[in-house]
Amino acid sequence: MTGKDVAAMSFEEAMAELEAVVSQLERGEVPLEDSIRLYERGAALRAHCEAKLKAAEERVAQITLGPGGQPTGTTPAEGL
Amino acid sequence: MPELIDDAPDPAAPGGNAPEFTVSELSGAIRRVIEGGFGFVRVRGEIGRVSLPRSGHVYLDLKDDRAVIAGVIWKGVAERLATRPEEGMEVVATGRLTTFPLQSKYQIVIDDIRPAGQGALMAMLERRKAQLAAEGLFAEARKKPIPFLPEVIGVVTSPTGAVIRDILHRLRDRFPRTVLIWPVAVQGERCAPEVAAAIRGFNALPEGGPIPRPDVLIVARGGGSVEDLWGFNEEVVVRAAADSAIPLISAVGHETDTTLIDFAADRRAPTPTAAAEMAVPVRAELVAWTAEQEARLARAAARATADRRQRLRDLARALPRPEALLDSPRQRLDRWGERLPAALRARVDRARLRLAGAPVRPELLRRRLGDGRRQLGERAALLASALRRSVGERRRQFDALAPRLSPEPLKRADRQRARTLADLWSRLGRAAEGRARERAGRLAAAARLLASLGYEATLERGFAVVRAAGTVVTSRAEAAPAPALEIQFRDGRLDVVPAGAAPAARPGGGRGRGAPGGGQGSLF
């Protein structure tokens, strides 16, 4: 359970592990010491998910192309 | 046909007043006529043989059921053609006619060529689809899953128009993200190469570069005619989509339109809006889900401690007092402790009583011990002398017998037996010899007797043996009815027929072993 660094997780990974942590705790089969660790892990995962959800900002940009069709950068797309 | 002959030019004046051309002049004149008259033509027909030499020019035949026109597409034109000419394709070619004076030929120089009608277009599409499918470009195994929550979404489409607006609108509703638009032409000649370049361009973006690399791509275009959407059927686009390492959603045309990019894409969305829905989850749902998980987590953790506290309390209540544990053993100890002195006393009393009832007298014991020791002394003294006597006696007996033991009697008996054996042996030889001689003599006598008694000897003296059917016949009565008789003489046997047998019964003769039957009969 205490495997991957939470900060490096994708939303989906964090979501899946959070679900597993919650149901494991709910079954009440883990020893007390482990359940405390599990709770902390779950809290971190939850915070990570929440942060990912909060970072829901729209940024729309258009690729600018050079003469050979190569991308040279981006320019904000207005009015879309 | 006299009229025709009248119309013919006069053979005496060849050429008459018709102008005379050189071949080049005539050829040039024809060229001017043809190029002038057919400077811009549209011709519909089927593509015949196509040849694609290294030069890049394309040579092909246009034909229908009665005629063929040779055609050429110069390299520059061929490169930007929307439709690659293939044999058997029904096309409309646009171009101009020109001649090829060196070979007395004319041809059409094609500027544009496109499939003629829906049927031809669809047939070509099916062929291309089958070919790309055979390469495995559409295989399920190649399909990649769309990420659950992409950070960056790359959209390949026209930067203006409803499609990009629809996509952005739906993304905004569900989960606002960073969107990168790669502008492309979505119809016309530039469409296919630009879309292919955009897909490959997004894939070429490095991770962590100045332009963020998308986690998912959407290739989108609104509805249109088959011709409008044609760019998305082109091989370059299909291959770029199949090669894309970034998961790709295609959304080209309306739900009913299917283009080849749809088969190569990882997901096919019926509309651009649907593509946006496939690309991101609904944020509000996830927020609610996360809140729910938080609550469950807290509840579960709280219950984990509460449950244990309760269980501890229950167990503590059930735990007995330490005094209570000792009560019962202590009671037993007391009971047995009380009984111990009384029991010990009773045991000692019982022993004392037995001791008093059976008195022991040491005087008696000492006397019996003295008697025993005396008897033992006497018998030990006797033992040694008795043994010596017995050994002396046995030795005397042995000494008396030993001298009488000698091998001479044994040897004597041996010699006697050898003599007897030799004697018996020679007697056996003699007896056997005598018996053999006697037997030989008796055998010779018996042989002589046999010769004299056997009938063969009498044959020597003129007698004969008569047989009928292998049996000896000794009387006339036996011989008379026999159909044939056999007579054995000294030197062999002869078959005869008795005269008494009816000669008519004989079937012509020749069956007997001897002379003819008639001659035999007279012998009797």
Chai-1 contact restraints between the chains, C-beta under 6 A:
chainA,res_idxA,chainB,res_idxB,connection_type,confidence,min_distance_angstrom,max_distance_angstrom,comment,restraint_id
A,F11,B,L149,contact,1.0,0.0,6.0,A-B,restraint_1
A,E12,B,F148,contact,1.0,0.0,6.0,A-B,restraint_2
A,L18,B,Q293,contact,1.0,0.0,6.0,A-B,restraint_3
A,V22,B,Q293,contact,1.0,0.0,6.0,A-B,restraint_4
A,V22,B,R296,contact,1.0,0.0,6.0,A-B,restraint_5
A,V22,B,L297,contact,1.0,0.0,6.0,A-B,restraint_6
A,L25,B,A300,contact,1.0,0.0,6.0,A-B,restraint_7
A,E26,B,A300,contact,1.0,0.0,6.0,A-B,restraint_8
A,L32,B,R308,contact,1.0,0.0,6.0,A-B,restraint_9
A,S35,B,A304,contact,1.0,0.0,6.0,A-B,restraint_10
A,Y39,B,A301,contact,1.0,0.0,6.0,A-B,restraint_11
A,G42,B,L297,contact,1.0,0.0,6.0,A-B,restraint_12
A,R46,B,Q293,contact,1.0,0.0,6.0,A-B,restraint_13
A,R46,B,E294,contact,1.0,0.0,6.0,A-B,restraint_14
A,C49,B,T290,contact,1.0,0.0,6.0,A-B,restraint_15
A,E50,B,T290,contact,1.0,0.0,6.0,A-B,restraint_16
A,L53,B,R283,contact,1.0,0.0,6.0,A-B,restraint_17
A,L53,B,L286,contact,1.0,0.0,6.0,A-B,restraint_18
A,L53,B,V287,contact,1.0,0.0,6.0,A-B,restraint_19
A,A56,B,F175,contact,1.0,0.0,6.0,A-B,restraint_20
A,A56,B,P176,contact,1.0,0.0,6.0,A-B,restraint_21
A,A56,B,R283,contact,1.0,0.0,6.0,A-B,restraint_22
A,E57,B,P176,contact,1.0,0.0,6.0,A-B,restraint_23
A,E58,B,R172,contact,1.0,0.0,6.0,A-B,restraint_24
A,E58,B,P176,contact,1.0,0.0,6.0,A-B,restraint_25
A,R59,B,T178,contact,1.0,0.0,6.0,A-B,restraint_26
A,V60,B,V179,contact,1.0,0.0,6.0,A-B,restraint_27
A,A61,B,L180,contact,1.0,0.0,6.0,A-B,restraint_28
A,Q62,B,P159,contact,1.0,0.0,6.0,A-B,restraint_29
A,Q62,B,I181,contact,1.0,0.0,6.0,A-B,restraint_30
A,I63,B,L180,contact,1.0,0.0,6.0,A-B,restraint_31
A,I63,B,W182,contact,1.0,0.0,6.0,A-B,restraint_32
A,G69,B,A197,contact,1.0,0.0,6.0,A-B,restraint_33
A,P71,B,G201,contact,1.0,0.0,6.0,A-B,restraint_34
A,P71,B,I211,contact,1.0,0.0,6.0,A-B,restraint_35
A,T74,B,I211,contact,1.0,0.0,6.0,A-B,restraint_36
A,A77,B,I181,contact,1.0,0.0,6.0,A-B,restraint_37
A,L80,B,R165,contact,1.0,0.0,6.0,A-B,restraint_38
A,L80,B,L168,contact,1.0,0.0,6.0,A-B,restraint_39
